[in-house]
Amino acid sequence: MGKFVISQAKNGVKFNLKAANGEVIASSQVYKDEKYCRKGIASVIEDQTAEGFTPCKHPKFEVYKDKAGEFRFRLKATNGQIIATGEGYKAMAGCKRGIESIKKNVVDAKIIVEAPKEEKAE
C-alpha cells in the first residue's frame, strides 16, 4: 500500500507519493498550507464509483521528454494545474510503469504528516 507523505517545504508544504517499498514515485508542487496540499492529494483520484459520477477532463497523466532527453510524466488535477511530477526515465516503458505504480498505490494510500524538522541551535 502506498502513502502520501506531507512535509514542510521552503515556502509551504508538499507531498510525496511513496510506494509500498518506500520509494518516492511522485512529488507535488509546493502548496501554501496543509489544507491546499490535502486538496491536491484528493484531486489525484477520480472516483468513478461515486454516485452521480461525471468524468473529468483531468486528472490525467501527460508524458513528455525533458531537456536531457528523458521521459517524464506530470499529473494534472481537475482544474488543469500540475500537482505532481515523476522522475526521469531513460525509456518510455519505465515512465509508463511509474504511472501504473501511481495508479496502484493511490487506491488505499494513507496520508501521513511529517513533523516539522527542528532548527539546529548554534
OpenMM code with the backbone's topology and positions (N, CA, C; nanometers):
from openmm import Vec3, app, unit

residues = "MET GLY LYS PHE VAL ILE SER GLN ALA LYS ASN GLY VAL LYS PHE ASN LEU LYS ALA ALA ASN GLY GLU VAL ILE ALA SER SER GLN VAL TYR LYS ASP GLU LYS TYR CYS ARG LYS GLY ILE ALA SER VAL ILE GLU ASP GLN THR ALA GLU GLY PHE THR PRO CYS LYS HIS PRO LYS PHE GLU VAL TYR LYS ASP LYS ALA GLY GLU PHE ARG PHE ARG LEU LYS ALA THR ASN GLY GLN ILE ILE ALA THR GLY GLU GLY TYR LYS ALA MET ALA GLY CYS LYS ARG GLY ILE GLU SER ILE LYS LYS ASN VAL VAL ASP ALA LYS ILE ILE VAL GLU ALA PRO LYS GLU GLU LYS ALA GLU".split()
positions = [
    Vec3(0.0851, -0.1175, 0.0000),
    Vec3(0.0000, 0.0000, 0.0000),
    Vec3(0.0898, 0.1241, 0.0000),
    Vec3(0.0550, 0.2190, -0.0850),
    Vec3(0.1294, 0.3428, -0.0916),
    Vec3(0.0872, 0.4387, 0.0184),
    Vec3(0.1578, 0.5515, 0.0239),
    Vec3(0.1204, 0.6539, 0.1201),
    Vec3(0.1612, 0.7912, 0.0681),
    Vec3(0.0805, 0.8890, 0.1024),
    Vec3(0.1128, 1.0276, 0.0751),
    Vec3(0.1808, 1.0819, 0.1996),
    Vec3(0.2976, 1.1408, 0.1833),
    Vec3(0.3693, 1.1980, 0.2969),
    Vec3(0.3753, 1.3485, 0.2771),
    Vec3(0.3079, 1.4201, 0.3664),
    Vec3(0.3073, 1.5666, 0.3632),
    Vec3(0.4221, 1.6151, 0.4493),
    Vec3(0.5010, 1.7068, 0.3948),
    Vec3(0.6150, 1.7587, 0.4702),
    Vec3(0.6347, 1.9075, 0.4425),
    Vec3(0.7085, 1.9701, 0.5306),
    Vec3(0.7405, 2.1119, 0.5162),
    Vec3(0.8319, 2.1314, 0.3959),
    Vec3(0.8104, 2.2382, 0.3254),
    Vec3(0.8962, 2.2779, 0.2143),
    Vec3(0.9425, 2.4209, 0.2426),
    Vec3(1.0296, 2.4722, 0.1602),
    Vec3(1.0857, 2.6049, 0.1846),
    Vec3(0.9783, 2.7124, 0.1999),
    Vec3(0.8768, 2.7118, 0.1135),
    Vec3(0.7744, 2.8167, 0.1176),
    Vec3(0.6340, 2.7624, 0.1419),
    Vec3(0.6216, 2.6497, 0.2117),
    Vec3(0.4907, 2.5921, 0.2383),
    Vec3(0.5017, 2.4446, 0.2700),
    Vec3(0.4111, 2.3649, 0.2109),
    Vec3(0.4127, 2.2196, 0.2308),
    Vec3(0.3972, 2.1503, 0.0961),
    Vec3(0.4418, 2.0260, 0.0904),
    Vec3(0.4309, 1.9465, -0.0319),
    Vec3(0.4039, 1.8025, 0.0064),
    Vec3(0.3706, 1.7194, -0.0925),
    Vec3(0.3569, 1.5775, -0.0643),
    Vec3(0.4417, 1.4961, -0.1598),
    Vec3(0.4825, 1.3817, -0.1105),
    Vec3(0.5440, 1.2790, -0.1931),
    Vec3(0.4532, 1.1582, -0.1860),
    Vec3(0.4293, 1.0949, -0.2991),
    Vec3(0.3588, 0.9679, -0.3002),
    Vec3(0.4664, 0.8612, -0.2975),
    Vec3(0.4614, 0.7762, -0.1950),
    Vec3(0.5607, 0.6703, -0.1812),
    Vec3(0.4950, 0.5353, -0.2042),
    Vec3(0.5662, 0.4486, -0.2762),
    Vec3(0.5193, 0.3123, -0.2994),
    Vec3(0.5348, 0.2328, -0.1702),
    Vec3(0.4826, 0.1115, -0.1693),
    Vec3(0.4902, 0.0258, -0.0511),
    Vec3(0.6343, 0.0019, -0.0070),
    Vec3(0.7293, 0.0059, -0.1010),
    Vec3(0.8695, -0.0155, -0.0666),
    Vec3(0.9389, 0.1120, -0.0182),
    Vec3(0.8640, 0.2225, -0.0062),
    Vec3(0.9198, 0.3482, 0.0435),
    Vec3(0.9771, 0.4392, -0.0638),
    Vec3(0.9810, 0.3915, -0.1877),
    Vec3(1.0365, 0.4719, -0.2971),
    Vec3(0.9388, 0.5831, -0.3356),
    Vec3(0.9921, 0.7035, -0.3548),
    Vec3(0.9092, 0.8157, -0.3994),
    Vec3(0.8787, 0.7961, -0.5469),
    Vec3(0.7486, 0.7954, -0.5801),
    Vec3(0.7102, 0.7761, -0.7199),
    Vec3(0.6514, 0.9021, -0.7812),
    Vec3(0.6201, 1.0015, -0.6990),
    Vec3(0.5741, 1.1309, -0.7496),
    Vec3(0.5898, 1.2344, -0.6390),
    Vec3(0.6199, 1.3567, -0.6798),
    Vec3(0.6339, 1.4693, -0.5867),
    Vec3(0.5439, 1.5821, -0.6327),
    Vec3(0.4832, 1.6497, -0.5358),
    Vec3(0.3901, 1.7574, -0.5691),
    Vec3(0.4600, 1.8906, -0.5824),
    Vec3(0.3804, 1.9860, -0.6235),
    Vec3(0.4223, 2.1258, -0.6184),
    Vec3(0.4230, 2.1677, -0.4718),
    Vec3(0.4669, 2.2877, -0.4416),
    Vec3(0.4616, 2.3401, -0.3055),
    Vec3(0.3306, 2.4166, -0.2897),
    Vec3(0.2576, 2.3821, -0.1850),
    Vec3(0.1311, 2.4483, -0.1522),
    Vec3(0.1539, 2.5436, -0.0357),
    Vec3(0.0670, 2.6468, -0.0261),
    Vec3(0.0888, 2.7453, 0.0800),
    Vec3(0.0601, 2.6892, 0.2186),
    Vec3(-0.0304, 2.5896, 0.2286),
    Vec3(-0.0553, 2.5286, 0.3586),
    Vec3(-0.1086, 2.3869, 0.3406),
    Vec3(-0.1240, 2.3170, 0.4530),
    Vec3(-0.1637, 2.1766, 0.4504),
    Vec3(-0.3027, 2.1565, 0.3903),
    Vec3(-0.3928, 2.2493, 0.4137),
    Vec3(-0.5290, 2.2385, 0.3599),
    Vec3(-0.5260, 2.2237, 0.2075),
    Vec3(-0.4497, 2.3074, 0.1397),
    Vec3(-0.4412, 2.3013, -0.0059),
    Vec3(-0.3632, 2.1788, -0.0532),
    Vec3(-0.2663, 2.1386, 0.0252),
    Vec3(-0.1906, 2.0177, -0.0075),
    Vec3(-0.2841, 1.8971, -0.0052),
    Vec3(-0.3706, 1.8895, 0.0952),
    Vec3(-0.4673, 1.7796, 0.1036),
    Vec3(-0.5664, 1.7838, -0.0127),
    Vec3(-0.6035, 1.9030, -0.0571),
    Vec3(-0.6907, 1.9144, -0.1747),
    Vec3(-0.6189, 1.8602, -0.2979),
    Vec3(-0.4893, 1.8879, -0.3080),
    Vec3(-0.4095, 1.8339, -0.4185),
    Vec3(-0.4085, 1.6823, -0.4163),
    Vec3(-0.3929, 1.6247, -0.2971),
    Vec3(-0.3952, 1.4790, -0.2836),
    Vec3(-0.5320, 1.4261, -0.3262),
    Vec3(-0.6379, 1.4905, -0.2799),
    Vec3(-0.7738, 1.4457, -0.3130),
    Vec3(-0.7989, 1.4495, -0.4631),
    Vec3(-0.7374, 1.5424, -0.5330),
    Vec3(-0.7628, 1.5547, -0.6768),
    Vec3(-0.6852, 1.4536, -0.7603),
    Vec3(-0.5977, 1.3762, -0.6971),
    Vec3(-0.5218, 1.2750, -0.7699),
    Vec3(-0.6132, 1.1620, -0.8152),
    Vec3(-0.7187, 1.1365, -0.7402),
    Vec3(-0.8047, 1.0219, -0.7680),
    Vec3(-0.9395, 1.0669, -0.8212),
    Vec3(-0.9793, 1.0135, -0.9345),
    Vec3(-1.1124, 1.0372, -0.9882),
    Vec3(-1.1961, 0.9157, -0.9498),
    Vec3(-1.2871, 0.9330, -0.8552),
    Vec3(-1.3669, 0.8218, -0.8043),
    Vec3(-1.4852, 0.7950, -0.8966),
    Vec3(-1.4679, 0.7005, -0.9863),
    Vec3(-1.5719, 0.6676, -1.0828),
    Vec3(-1.6829, 0.5830, -1.0219),
    Vec3(-1.6684, 0.5451, -0.8951),
    Vec3(-1.7724, 0.4681, -0.8269),
    Vec3(-1.8674, 0.5586, -0.7490),
    Vec3(-1.8366, 0.6872, -0.7411),
    Vec3(-1.9188, 0.7809, -0.6636),
    Vec3(-2.0549, 0.8000, -0.7306),
    Vec3(-2.1569, 0.8178, -0.6485),
    Vec3(-2.2912, 0.8415, -0.7003),
    Vec3(-2.2921, 0.9710, -0.7805),
    Vec3(-2.3541, 0.9686, -0.8975),
    Vec3(-2.3610, 1.0880, -0.9816),
    Vec3(-2.2281, 1.1222, -1.0483),
    Vec3(-2.1391, 1.0232, -1.0615),
    Vec3(-2.0069, 1.0456, -1.1205),
    Vec3(-2.0178, 1.1099, -1.2586),
    Vec3(-1.9380, 1.2133, -1.2796),
    Vec3(-1.9253, 1.2766, -1.4101),
    Vec3(-1.7769, 1.2744, -1.4458),
    Vec3(-1.7402, 1.2148, -1.5589),
    Vec3(-1.5985, 1.2102, -1.5951),
    Vec3(-1.5398, 1.3510, -1.6063),
    Vec3(-1.4176, 1.3645, -1.5606),
    Vec3(-1.3476, 1.4929, -1.5661),
    Vec3(-1.2459, 1.4898, -1.6795),
    Vec3(-1.2131, 1.6075, -1.7273),
    Vec3(-1.1068, 1.6194, -1.8262),
    Vec3(-0.9735, 1.5838, -1.7595),
    Vec3(-0.9669, 1.6106, -1.6342),
    Vec3(-0.8496, 1.5808, -1.5511),
    Vec3(-0.9016, 1.5082, -1.4293),
    Vec3(-0.8332, 1.4344, -1.3500),
    Vec3(-0.6884, 1.4217, -1.3517),
    Vec3(-0.6420, 1.3380, -1.4709),
    Vec3(-0.5266, 1.3726, -1.5180),
    Vec3(-0.4688, 1.2959, -1.6277),
    Vec3(-0.3172, 1.3043, -1.6205),
    Vec3(-0.2540, 1.2036, -1.6783),
    Vec3(-0.1088, 1.1993, -1.6863),
    Vec3(-0.0667, 1.2485, -1.8235),
    Vec3(0.0361, 1.3287, -1.8271),
    Vec3(0.0968, 1.3717, -1.9528),
    Vec3(0.2412, 1.3234, -1.9525),
    Vec3(0.2822, 1.2589, -2.0598),
    Vec3(0.4190, 1.2103, -2.0740),
    Vec3(0.4913, 1.3019, -2.1724),
    Vec3(0.6145, 1.3383, -2.1374),
    Vec3(0.6929, 1.4262, -2.2240),
    Vec3(0.8406, 1.3942, -2.2096),
    Vec3(0.9231, 1.4496, -2.2995),
    Vec3(1.0680, 1.4358, -2.2904),
    Vec3(1.1248, 1.5654, -2.2346),
    Vec3(1.2142, 1.5518, -2.1368),
    Vec3(1.2753, 1.6709, -2.0787),
    Vec3(1.3982, 1.7129, -2.1601),
    Vec3(1.4662, 1.8185, -2.1169),
    Vec3(1.5817, 1.8715, -2.1906),
    Vec3(1.6960, 1.7718, -2.1995),
    Vec3(1.7025, 1.6790, -2.1030),
    Vec3(1.8082, 1.5774, -2.1030),
    Vec3(1.7707, 1.4565, -2.1894),
    Vec3(1.6508, 1.4603, -2.2497),
    Vec3(1.6076, 1.3507, -2.3345),
    Vec3(1.5429, 1.2353, -2.2587),
    Vec3(1.5138, 1.2557, -2.1300),
    Vec3(1.4494, 1.1515, -2.0512),
    Vec3(1.2972, 1.1684, -2.0550),
    Vec3(1.2276, 1.0578, -2.0390),
    Vec3(1.0822, 1.0604, -2.0348),
    Vec3(1.0376, 1.0930, -1.8928),
    Vec3(0.9417, 1.1815, -1.8807),
    Vec3(0.8856, 1.2215, -1.7512),
    Vec3(0.7346, 1.2265, -1.7641),
    Vec3(0.6681, 1.2268, -1.6494),
    Vec3(0.5239, 1.2476, -1.6501),
    Vec3(0.4890, 1.3558, -1.5508),
    Vec3(0.3778, 1.4184, -1.5783),
    Vec3(0.3193, 1.5134, -1.4836),
    Vec3(0.1720, 1.4757, -1.4708),
    Vec3(0.1205, 1.4937, -1.3526),
    Vec3(-0.0194, 1.4648, -1.3252),
    Vec3(-0.0915, 1.5964, -1.3088),
    Vec3(-0.1964, 1.6154, -1.3884),
    Vec3(-0.2742, 1.7387, -1.3811),
    Vec3(-0.4042, 1.7133, -1.3060),
    Vec3(-0.4397, 1.8068, -1.2208),
    Vec3(-0.5608, 1.7982, -1.1391),
    Vec3(-0.6831, 1.8366, -1.2205),
    Vec3(-0.7995, 1.8283, -1.1559),
    Vec3(-0.9242, 1.8598, -1.2239),
    Vec3(-0.9288, 2.0030, -1.2755),
    Vec3(-0.8527, 2.0942, -1.2139),
    Vec3(-0.8508, 2.2329, -1.2597),
    Vec3(-0.7407, 2.2581, -1.3634),
    Vec3(-0.6709, 2.1516, -1.4052),
    Vec3(-0.5667, 2.1652, -1.5061),
    Vec3(-0.4289, 2.1981, -1.4511),
    Vec3(-0.4192, 2.2221, -1.3207),
    Vec3(-0.2906, 2.2546, -1.2593),
    Vec3(-0.2064, 2.1286, -1.2422),
    Vec3(-0.0755, 2.1424, -1.2574),
    Vec3(0.0157, 2.0301, -1.2342),
    Vec3(0.0266, 2.0118, -1.0834),
    Vec3(-0.0054, 1.8901, -1.0377),
    Vec3(0.0025, 1.8661, -0.8943),
    Vec3(0.1146, 1.7707, -0.8561),
    Vec3(0.1653, 1.6937, -0.9514),
    Vec3(0.2748, 1.6022, -0.9203),
    Vec3(0.3535, 1.5726, -1.0469),
    Vec3(0.4819, 1.5459, -1.0272),
    Vec3(0.5695, 1.5094, -1.1377),
    Vec3(0.6492, 1.3862, -1.0977),
    Vec3(0.6923, 1.3122, -1.1981),
    Vec3(0.7723, 1.1932, -1.1731),
    Vec3(0.9181, 1.2179, -1.2064),
    Vec3(1.0002, 1.1218, -1.1709),
    Vec3(1.1425, 1.1304, -1.2014),
    Vec3(1.1646, 1.1069, -1.3500),
    Vec3(1.2871, 1.1252, -1.3971),
    Vec3(1.3198, 1.0999, -1.5367),
    Vec3(1.3470, 0.9519, -1.5609),
    Vec3(1.3012, 0.9026, -1.6748),
    Vec3(1.3228, 0.7626, -1.7141),
    Vec3(1.3908, 0.7616, -1.8494),
    Vec3(1.4851, 0.6707, -1.8678),
    Vec3(1.5555, 0.6616, -1.9947),
    Vec3(1.4667, 0.6056, -2.1057),
    Vec3(1.3700, 0.5210, -2.0687),
    Vec3(1.2820, 0.4588, -2.1681),
    Vec3(1.1362, 0.4908, -2.1373),
    Vec3(1.0556, 0.4994, -2.2420),
    Vec3(0.9125, 0.5242, -2.2283),
    Vec3(0.8473, 0.4161, -2.1409),
    Vec3(0.8914, 0.2915, -2.1575),
    Vec3(0.8327, 0.1806, -2.0812),
    Vec3(0.8489, 0.2043, -1.9305),
    Vec3(0.9636, 0.2544, -1.8875),
    Vec3(0.9858, 0.2834, -1.7460),
    Vec3(0.8938, 0.3932, -1.6969),
    Vec3(0.8746, 0.4936, -1.7785),
    Vec3(0.7848, 0.6041, -1.7434),
    Vec3(0.6422, 0.5526, -1.7275),
    Vec3(0.5995, 0.4678, -1.8181),
    Vec3(0.4646, 0.4106, -1.8101),
    Vec3(0.4496, 0.3222, -1.6864),
    Vec3(0.5561, 0.2506, -1.6504),
    Vec3(0.5500, 0.1699, -1.5285),
    Vec3(0.5372, 0.2606, -1.4055),
    Vec3(0.6020, 0.3760, -1.4088),
    Vec3(0.5887, 0.4728, -1.2997),
    Vec3(0.4453, 0.5205, -1.2841),
    Vec3(0.3797, 0.5477, -1.3957),
    Vec3(0.2391, 0.5902, -1.3933),
    Vec3(0.1513, 0.4784, -1.3379),
    Vec3(0.1747, 0.3561, -1.3831),
    Vec3(0.0957, 0.2419, -1.3331),
    Vec3(0.1180, 0.2222, -1.1837),
    Vec3(0.2398, 0.2470, -1.1368),
    Vec3(0.2685, 0.2359, -0.9937),
    Vec3(0.1879, 0.3379, -0.9145),
    Vec3(0.1765, 0.4581, -0.9678),
    Vec3(0.0962, 0.5605, -0.9002),
    Vec3(-0.0489, 0.5164, -0.8947),
    Vec3(-0.1024, 0.4721, -1.0064),
    Vec3(-0.2426, 0.4291, -1.0106),
    Vec3(-0.2693, 0.3193, -0.9077),
    Vec3(-0.1738, 0.2286, -0.8933),
    Vec3(-0.1890, 0.1180, -0.7990),
    Vec3(-0.1757, 0.1668, -0.6542),
    Vec3(-0.0815, 0.2558, -0.6284),
    Vec3(-0.0506, 0.2947, -0.4917),
    Vec3(-0.1433, 0.3990, -0.4317),
    Vec3(-0.2172, 0.4739, -0.5134),
    Vec3(-0.3057, 0.5765, -0.4565),
    Vec3(-0.4382, 0.5199, -0.4075),
    Vec3(-0.4737, 0.4002, -0.4503),
    Vec3(-0.6051, 0.3446, -0.4201),
    Vec3(-0.6366, 0.3464, -0.2701),
    Vec3(-0.5494, 0.2924, -0.1882),
    Vec3(-0.5728, 0.2873, -0.0440),
    Vec3(-0.4650, 0.3628, 0.0330),
    Vec3(-0.4026, 0.4590, -0.0305),
    Vec3(-0.2911, 0.5294, 0.0320),
    Vec3(-0.3367, 0.6088, 0.1538),
    Vec3(-0.2596, 0.5966, 0.2596),
    Vec3(-0.2838, 0.6756, 0.3798),
    Vec3(-0.2130, 0.8093, 0.3646),
    Vec3(-0.2587, 0.9074, 0.4396),
    Vec3(-0.1929, 1.0384, 0.4401),
    Vec3(-0.1201, 1.0525, 0.5728),
    Vec3(0.0076, 1.0794, 0.5651),
    Vec3(0.0913, 1.0950, 0.6832),
    Vec3(0.1511, 1.2347, 0.6812),
    Vec3(0.1442, 1.3029, 0.7940),
    Vec3(0.2027, 1.4357, 0.8046),
    Vec3(0.3288, 1.4248, 0.8874),
    Vec3(0.4421, 1.4590, 0.8249),
    Vec3(0.5689, 1.4563, 0.8972),
    Vec3(0.5786, 1.5772, 0.9879),
    Vec3(0.6363, 1.5584, 1.1044),
    Vec3(0.6577, 1.6707, 1.1951),
    Vec3(0.7638, 1.7611, 1.1361),
    Vec3(0.7478, 1.8926, 1.1515),
    Vec3(0.8498, 1.9849, 1.1000),
    Vec3(0.9848, 1.9559, 1.1659),
    Vec3(1.0883, 1.9711, 1.0872),
    Vec3(1.2243, 1.9499, 1.1405),
    Vec3(1.2608, 2.0691, 1.2282),
    Vec3(1.3215, 2.0368, 1.3412),
    Vec3(1.3629, 2.1438, 1.4325),
    Vec3(1.4902, 2.2071, 1.3800),
    Vec3(1.4987, 2.3384, 1.3963),
    Vec3(1.6182, 2.4086, 1.3543),
    Vec3(1.7289, 2.3829, 1.4564),
    Vec3(1.8503, 2.3683, 1.4064),
    Vec3(1.9644, 2.3431, 1.4946),
    Vec3(2.0054, 2.4714, 1.5641),
    Vec3(2.0312, 2.4597, 1.6929),
    Vec3(2.0804, 2.5743, 1.7697),
    Vec3(2.2274, 2.5922, 1.7405),
    Vec3(2.2677, 2.7176, 1.7332),
    Vec3(2.4096, 2.7433, 1.7020),
    Vec3(2.4822, 2.7933, 1.8223),
] * unit.nanometer
topology = app.Topology()
chain = topology.addChain("A")
for resn in residues:
    res = topology.addResidue(resn, chain)
    for name in ("N", "CA", "C"):
        topology.addAtom(name, app.Element.getBySymbol(name[0]), res)
